[in-house]
Structures are given as structure tokens and as C-alpha cells.
């Protein structure tokens, strides 16, 4: 088992999860975070820290797409993040929105 970041993170990216991760397995895209499933030690400390409940165990039904997305962007495209950054200024405007992937997902890495 591993944990994965799902659609709820898109356009929110609060980063509370990064602060508690003992193995630094988070990677940052332009408008969401992902977890490297090969680095995640399944400790689960990140899950309750997410204010939008975007982090779920990959054992939940229907998360195959998110496991693959997390694997792809954490291993090939996005930089590792080890410290909590600032959430986007408009994050609260998007936290309850549904179906964000089709509307907002960006495959670009975070700007550094």
C-alpha cells in the first residue's frame, strides 16, 4: 500500500502534508502535489494533515488513475519538495470544487 494525492489537491496545494512527511516523498507540480509511491513508507501521517482530504490510500477502489499519475510525475517530471510552501492565494476558492482534473490539471513542474 501507498498513499496517493488525488484531484482535490488541484488548485489548492496547501502543503501541510509536506511538513509531516518523514521521507520527503512529495513532488510539486504547478498546481498540485504528488507522492512517489516507491518512496512512500505508508506511515499515513500525511493523510489527516490535508485540509481538502486529497490524500488517500491506494487500496481504495478507483484510485488506479491517481496512483499512475503520482508515479509518473514524481519520477519523471516534478521536483521534490521537502518544506511547506505557501498555498495559492485563491486556494480556498477551489477547495470544494469537483471535477477539477479536466478543468485545471497542469503537467508542468512548479516554478522555482
Rosetta blueprint (number, residue, H / E / L):
1 X L
2 X L
3 X E
4 X E
5 X E
6 X L
7 X H
8 X H
9 X H
10 X L
11 X L
12 X L
13 X L
14 X L
15 X L
16 X H
17 X H
18 X H
19 X H
20 X H
21 X L
22 X L
23 X L
24 X L
25 X L
26 X E
27 X E
28 X E
29 X E
30 X L
31 X L
32 X L
33 X E
34 X E
35 X E
36 X L
37 X L
38 X L
39 X L
40 X L
41 X L
42 X L
43 X L
44 X L
45 X L
46 X L
47 X H
48 X H
49 X H
50 X L
51 X L
52 X L
53 X L
54 X L
55 X E
56 X E
57 X E
58 X L
59 X L
60 X L
61 X L
62 X L
63 X L
64 X H
65 X H
66 X H
67 X H
68 X H
69 X H
70 X H
71 X H
72 X H
73 X H
74 X H
75 X H
76 X H
77 X L
78 X L
79 X E
80 X E
81 X E
82 X L
83 X L
84 X L
85 X L
86 X L
87 X L
88 X L
89 X L
90 X L
91 X H
92 X H
93 X H
94 X H
95 X L
96 X L
97 X L
98 X L
99 X L
100 X H
101 X H
102 X H
103 X H
104 X H
105 X L
106 X L
107 X L
108 X L
109 X E
110 X L
111 X L
112 X L
